[in-house]
């Protein structure tokens, strides 16, 4: 039996929108779940010709610390994910490269967000980063082997997309 959506009600509307979605489960029980209603994102695992991974170090308010992450951000309304990935890479790092879509994945079980994952090869710095207001990323180049270790450290917020990109590139 499938779950049946019974109702949905707003719980919070701010930077993140939260709704309560009530479902009737296969056993007949009704249960409400708190769901984050979020727009898609595009993330980029960017590699230079000499085997460096282009990353950004940014402060993350939830954990209250700076994390070393892959570049990425929101797909704007009406924007194609490929264009968002190219824009985010350039804005956050000043780099461009040969961009390839490697997959799409769910963000988490309680979010509507889809993450569009891209890999970029042949990346080169062509400009200074131009982050949006409220962002202050620091560009960091990490050798591929060190990036793999970083993936295993548990300190990367985009572990799934990073593994997907490296797998599709045959670099795991």
C-alpha positions as CSV (number, residue, x, y, z in Angstrom):
1,X,0.0,0.0,0.0
2,X,1.1,3.5,-0.7
3,X,1.1,6.4,1.8
4,X,-1.7,8.9,1.1
5,X,-1.2,12.6,1.6
6,X,-4.0,13.9,3.8
7,X,-3.2,17.6,4.4
8,X,-0.5,20.2,4.5
9,X,-0.2,23.3,6.7
10,X,2.3,26.1,7.0
11,X,4.5,25.9,10.2
12,X,7.1,28.5,9.5
13,X,7.9,30.9,6.7
14,X,11.4,32.5,6.8
15,X,14.7,31.9,5.1
16,X,13.6,28.2,5.3
17,X,9.9,27.3,4.9
18,X,8.6,24.5,7.0
19,X,5.3,22.8,6.4
20,X,3.5,20.1,8.3
21,X,2.5,17.3,5.9
22,X,0.1,14.7,7.2
23,X,0.1,11.2,5.6
24,X,-2.1,8.2,6.1
25,X,0.3,5.3,6.4
26,X,-0.4,1.8,5.0
27,X,-1.6,0.7,8.4
28,X,-4.2,3.5,8.5
29,X,-2.4,5.6,11.1
30,X,-2.2,9.3,10.3
31,X,1.1,11.1,11.1
32,X,2.4,14.6,10.5
33,X,6.0,15.2,9.3
34,X,7.8,18.6,9.4
35,X,9.1,19.2,5.9
36,X,11.6,21.8,4.7
37,X,10.3,23.3,1.4
38,X,13.5,24.3,-0.4
39,X,14.6,25.2,-3.9
40,X,17.1,23.1,-5.8
41,X,20.9,23.6,-5.6
42,X,23.8,23.0,-7.9
43,X,27.1,21.9,-6.5
44,X,30.4,21.5,-8.3
45,X,33.4,19.3,-7.8
46,X,36.0,21.4,-9.6
47,X,39.4,20.0,-10.7
48,X,42.4,21.8,-12.1
49,X,44.7,20.2,-14.7
50,X,47.3,19.6,-12.1
51,X,45.0,17.5,-9.9
52,X,43.9,20.2,-7.4
53,X,40.3,20.4,-6.1
54,X,38.9,23.9,-5.9
55,X,37.1,24.4,-2.6
56,X,35.8,27.2,-0.4
57,X,36.1,27.6,3.3
58,X,32.9,29.3,4.7
59,X,31.5,29.9,8.1
60,X,28.4,27.7,8.8
61,X,26.0,29.2,11.4
62,X,24.4,25.8,12.3
63,X,27.7,24.3,13.4
64,X,29.2,27.7,14.3
65,X,32.5,26.9,12.5
66,X,34.2,27.3,9.2
67,X,34.0,24.3,6.9
68,X,35.9,23.4,3.7
69,X,33.3,22.7,1.0
70,X,32.7,22.3,-2.7
71,X,31.3,25.4,-4.4
72,X,27.6,25.6,-5.0
73,X,24.4,27.3,-4.2
74,X,20.7,27.8,-5.0
75,X,19.3,27.5,-8.5
76,X,17.5,30.8,-9.1
77,X,13.9,30.8,-10.3
78,X,13.9,30.2,-14.1
79,X,17.6,29.3,-14.1
80,X,18.9,26.0,-15.5
81,X,21.0,23.9,-13.0
82,X,24.0,23.9,-15.4
83,X,23.9,27.7,-15.5
84,X,23.6,27.9,-11.7
85,X,26.6,25.6,-11.3
86,X,28.7,27.7,-13.7
87,X,27.6,30.9,-11.9
88,X,28.3,29.6,-8.4
89,X,31.7,28.3,-9.3
90,X,32.7,31.6,-10.8
91,X,31.1,33.8,-8.0
92,X,32.6,31.8,-5.1
93,X,36.0,30.9,-6.5
94,X,36.8,32.9,-9.6
95,X,37.3,29.6,-11.5
96,X,35.8,28.3,-14.7
97,X,36.0,24.8,-16.3
98,X,34.5,22.2,-18.5
99,X,31.3,21.5,-16.6
100,X,29.5,18.1,-16.8
101,X,26.3,17.1,-15.0
102,X,27.0,13.8,-13.2
103,X,23.7,13.3,-11.3
104,X,20.8,14.5,-9.2
105,X,20.2,13.5,-5.6
106,X,17.8,14.1,-2.8
107,X,19.0,16.5,-0.1
108,X,17.4,14.5,2.8
109,X,14.3,12.6,3.7
110,X,12.6,15.7,5.1
111,X,13.4,18.2,2.4
112,X,11.9,18.9,-1.0
113,X,15.4,20.0,-2.3
114,X,17.1,18.2,-5.2
115,X,20.9,18.7,-5.5
116,X,22.2,18.9,-9.1
117,X,25.8,17.6,-9.0
118,X,28.4,18.7,-11.5
119,X,32.0,17.9,-12.1
120,X,34.3,20.5,-13.8
121,X,37.7,19.6,-15.3
122,X,40.4,21.9,-16.6
123,X,39.5,24.6,-14.1
124,X,41.4,27.8,-14.2
125,X,41.2,31.0,-12.2
126,X,39.9,33.8,-14.5
127,X,38.7,36.4,-12.0
128,X,38.5,37.3,-8.3
129,X,35.6,35.7,-6.4
130,X,32.5,37.9,-6.2
131,X,30.4,36.3,-3.4
132,X,26.9,37.5,-2.7
133,X,26.2,39.7,0.3
134,X,26.5,37.8,3.5
135,X,29.0,35.3,2.0
136,X,32.8,35.4,2.6
137,X,34.3,32.2,1.1
138,X,38.0,31.7,1.1
139,X,39.3,29.8,-2.0
140,X,41.4,26.7,-1.1
141,X,43.1,24.3,-3.5
142,X,43.5,20.8,-2.1
143,X,45.3,17.9,-3.8
144,X,42.9,15.1,-4.9
145,X,44.3,12.6,-2.3
146,X,43.9,15.2,0.5
147,X,40.3,15.9,-0.8
148,X,39.5,12.1,-0.6
149,X,40.7,12.2,3.0
150,X,38.6,15.3,3.7
151,X,35.6,13.4,2.4
152,X,36.3,10.7,5.0
153,X,36.7,13.2,7.8
154,X,33.0,14.0,8.2
155,X,33.6,17.7,7.9
156,X,32.2,18.2,4.4
157,X,28.5,19.1,4.0
158,X,28.3,17.8,0.5
159,X,29.7,14.3,1.0
160,X,27.1,12.6,-1.2
161,X,27.6,15.0,-4.2
162,X,31.4,14.8,-3.9
163,X,31.4,11.0,-3.8
164,X,29.0,10.9,-6.8
165,X,31.2,13.3,-8.8
166,X,34.4,11.4,-8.1
167,X,32.8,8.1,-8.8
168,X,31.5,9.3,-12.2
169,X,34.9,10.7,-13.0
170,X,36.6,7.4,-12.0
171,X,38.6,9.1,-9.3
172,X,37.5,7.4,-6.1
